[in-house]
Amino acid sequence: MIKCNVTACGTISSSAEEKQSKDGEKFISFGMIVPLLGKDGTAKEVWVTVSAPGNKETAASYSAGRKVTVNGVMYIRKHDGNIYLNLRTDSNIEVNESTTNDRLEGSMEFRGKVSKKGIKELKDKKGKDFQSFAAFSSDKEGENREFTWVSFVNFSPIHEDYFAAEKYVEVHGDLQLGIFKGELQIECKVKSIAAWDLNKTTDANGTAQTAQS
């Protein structure tokens, strides 16, 4: 699971439409583009699917070409090899001037498995220790399972048995979306790491030092 609390500002790419949930509740949905620039100079337009409370009347306010800011919960999933960003908001959607800066930023809650390569112990230019690692979250559609990778950097190193190669962890931190060679890179600056107990569905909010392995 990759769940993010975000603020997204971008341009509506497909006008809002009224839809209906399985429970019969009406809501609106539209597509939004947020352009991102990578450190290597390459760029990519990231597509975000937005859903919000509303109906045909409110949908008319969100037509293609308008710039808007949306605050809400965004899930990152992979399907058929493509990464999807699905943003749900219960707040008012702000219509902006066309000159408003594009952005997609916020916090991340991640549950997944550390890669086989484990944890890298590194030093920055000032000689301060930090750690980097990659981990994946899996999504299952029917019989197919797909994996979304996230690159993490941890500036408060920890050394616990549950924080190692092929261990399941829950990580909280700052979402950092980047572009490299024109492809979306999902990154996170770590604030806390805990063991993820697959038998529990509640959040583990403790830091690594206090979590139960």
C-alpha positions as CSV (number, residue, x, y, z in Angstrom):
1,M,0.0,0.0,0.0
2,I,1.2,3.5,-0.9
3,K,-1.1,6.1,0.6
4,C,-0.3,9.8,0.4
5,N,-1.8,13.0,1.8
6,V,-1.1,15.5,-0.9
7,T,-1.7,18.9,-2.4
8,A,-1.8,18.8,-6.1
9,C,-2.0,21.8,-8.5
10,G,-2.3,21.1,-12.2
11,T,-4.5,21.5,-15.3
12,I,-7.7,19.6,-15.8
13,S,-7.2,17.3,-18.9
14,S,-10.6,15.8,-19.1
15,S,-13.7,17.7,-17.9
16,A,-15.5,16.5,-14.7
17,E,-18.3,14.0,-15.1
18,E,-20.9,12.8,-12.6
19,K,-20.5,9.2,-11.6
20,Q,-22.1,6.8,-9.1
21,S,-20.4,4.6,-6.5
22,K,-21.4,1.0,-5.7
23,D,-23.4,2.4,-2.8
24,G,-25.4,4.6,-5.1
25,E,-23.6,7.8,-4.0
26,K,-23.0,10.5,-6.6
27,F,-19.6,12.0,-7.1
28,I,-17.6,13.7,-9.8
29,S,-14.4,12.6,-11.5
30,F,-11.8,14.3,-13.8
31,G,-8.3,13.9,-15.0
32,M,-5.5,16.4,-14.1
33,I,-2.0,16.8,-15.5
34,V,0.9,17.9,-13.3
35,P,4.1,18.5,-15.2
36,L,7.3,17.5,-13.3
37,L,10.9,18.3,-14.1
38,G,13.7,15.9,-13.3
39,K,17.2,16.7,-12.0
40,D,18.6,15.4,-15.3
41,G,16.6,18.0,-17.2
42,T,13.9,15.6,-18.6
43,A,10.2,16.3,-18.0
44,K,7.0,14.3,-17.8
45,E,3.4,15.1,-17.5
46,V,2.0,13.1,-14.6
47,W,-1.7,12.1,-14.9
48,V,-3.8,12.2,-11.7
49,T,-7.4,10.9,-11.5
50,V,-9.4,13.1,-9.1
51,S,-12.7,12.1,-7.5
52,A,-14.8,14.4,-5.2
53,P,-18.3,14.8,-3.9
54,G,-20.6,16.4,-6.4
55,N,-23.1,16.0,-9.2
56,K,-23.7,17.3,-12.8
57,E,-24.2,20.9,-11.5
58,T,-20.8,21.0,-9.6
59,A,-19.1,19.1,-12.4
60,A,-19.7,22.0,-14.8
61,S,-17.3,24.1,-12.7
62,Y,-14.3,21.9,-13.6
63,S,-13.9,21.9,-17.3
64,A,-10.8,20.9,-19.3
65,G,-8.1,23.6,-19.4
66,R,-8.8,25.0,-15.9
67,K,-6.1,25.0,-13.3
68,V,-7.1,23.7,-9.9
69,T,-5.6,22.8,-6.5
70,V,-6.8,19.7,-4.8
71,N,-6.1,18.5,-1.3
72,G,-6.8,14.9,-0.4
73,V,-5.6,11.3,-0.1
74,M,-3.8,9.8,-3.1
75,Y,-3.2,6.1,-3.7
76,I,-0.4,5.0,-5.9
77,R,-1.0,1.7,-7.7
78,K,0.3,-0.2,-10.7
79,H,-1.9,-1.9,-13.3
80,D,-0.8,-3.5,-16.6
81,G,2.7,-2.1,-16.0
82,N,1.5,1.5,-15.6
83,I,1.5,3.6,-12.4
84,Y,-1.8,5.2,-11.5
85,L,-2.3,8.1,-9.1
86,N,-5.8,8.2,-7.7
87,L,-6.7,11.3,-5.6
88,R,-9.8,11.5,-3.5
89,T,-10.8,14.7,-1.8
90,D,-13.7,15.7,0.5
91,S,-12.5,19.4,0.5
92,N,-13.4,22.2,-1.8
93,I,-11.5,22.2,-5.1
94,E,-9.8,25.6,-5.6
95,V,-9.8,27.1,-9.1
96,N,-6.6,29.0,-9.8
97,E,-5.1,31.4,-12.2
98,S,-3.3,29.8,-15.1
99,T,0.0,31.3,-13.8
100,T,-0.2,29.3,-10.5
101,N,2.8,27.0,-10.1
102,D,2.2,23.3,-10.7
103,R,3.0,21.0,-7.8
104,L,2.4,17.6,-6.3
105,E,3.7,17.2,-2.8
106,G,2.8,15.8,0.6
107,S,3.4,12.9,2.9
108,M,3.6,9.1,2.3
109,E,2.5,6.1,4.3
110,F,4.0,2.9,2.8
111,R,3.7,-0.8,3.5
112,G,5.8,-3.2,1.7
113,K,8.9,-5.4,1.4
114,V,12.5,-4.3,1.4
115,S,14.5,-5.4,-1.7
116,K,17.0,-8.3,-1.7
117,K,19.8,-5.7,-1.7
118,G,18.9,-4.6,1.8
119,I,20.0,-1.4,3.4
120,K,22.9,0.7,2.1
121,E,25.0,2.5,4.8
122,L,26.3,5.8,3.4
123,K,27.8,9.2,4.3
124,D,27.0,12.6,3.0
125,K,29.5,15.2,2.0
126,K,29.8,16.4,5.6
127,G,30.5,12.8,6.8
128,K,27.1,12.3,8.4
129,D,25.7,8.8,8.2
130,F,22.5,8.0,6.4
131,Q,20.8,5.0,4.8
132,S,19.1,4.3,1.5
133,F,17.0,1.4,0.4
134,A,14.4,0.3,-2.0
135,A,11.1,-1.5,-1.2
136,F,8.0,-2.5,-3.1
137,S,4.3,-2.5,-2.6
138,S,2.2,-5.2,-4.4
139,D,-1.2,-4.9,-5.9
140,K,-3.3,-7.8,-7.0
141,E,-5.9,-7.7,-9.9
142,G,-7.4,-11.2,-10.3
143,E,-4.6,-13.6,-10.6
144,N,-2.0,-11.0,-11.5
145,R,0.2,-9.3,-9.0
146,E,2.2,-6.1,-9.8
147,F,4.9,-4.3,-7.9
148,T,5.4,-0.6,-7.3
149,W,8.9,0.3,-6.2
150,V,9.9,3.2,-4.0
151,S,13.4,4.6,-3.2
152,F,13.9,5.7,0.4
153,V,16.5,7.8,2.1
154,N,16.8,7.8,5.9
155,F,18.8,10.5,7.6
156,S,18.3,9.0,11.1
157,P,19.9,5.6,10.7
158,I,18.5,2.7,12.6
159,H,19.8,-0.9,13.1
160,E,17.0,-3.3,14.0
161,D,16.4,-7.0,13.0
162,Y,13.2,-6.1,11.2
163,F,14.9,-3.4,9.1
164,A,16.8,-5.6,6.6
165,A,16.7,-7.3,3.2
166,E,13.3,-8.9,2.4
167,K,11.7,-7.7,5.6
168,Y,8.2,-6.2,5.7
169,V,8.1,-2.6,6.9
170,E,5.8,0.4,7.3
171,V,7.4,3.7,6.5
172,H,6.2,7.2,7.0
173,G,7.8,10.2,5.3
174,D,7.8,13.0,2.8
175,L,6.6,12.1,-0.7
176,Q,9.1,13.1,-3.4
177,L,8.2,12.4,-7.0
178,G,11.0,12.8,-9.5
179,I,11.7,12.3,-13.2
180,F,14.7,10.4,-14.6
181,K,15.1,9.8,-18.3
182,G,11.5,10.8,-18.8
183,E,10.2,8.2,-16.3
184,L,8.4,8.8,-13.0
185,Q,10.5,7.9,-9.9
186,I,8.7,7.5,-6.6
187,E,10.9,8.5,-3.7
188,C,10.4,9.2,0.0
189,K,12.4,11.0,2.7
190,V,11.9,8.8,5.8
191,K,10.5,10.1,9.1
192,S,9.8,6.8,10.8
193,I,10.2,3.1,10.1
194,A,8.4,0.2,11.8
195,A,7.9,-3.5,11.4
196,W,4.8,-4.3,9.4
197,D,2.8,-7.1,10.8
198,L,0.9,-8.5,7.9
199,N,-1.7,-10.0,10.2
200,K,-2.8,-6.5,11.4
201,T,-4.6,-3.9,9.3
202,T,-4.2,-1.0,11.8
203,D,-1.6,1.7,11.3
204,A,1.8,1.3,13.0
205,N,2.6,4.8,14.1
206,G,5.6,4.0,16.3
207,T,9.1,4.7,15.3
208,A,11.5,1.8,14.5
209,Q,12.9,1.9,18.1
210,T,9.5,1.3,19.7
211,A,7.8,-1.0,17.1
212,Q,7.2,-4.6,17.7
213,S,9.0,-6.9,15.4
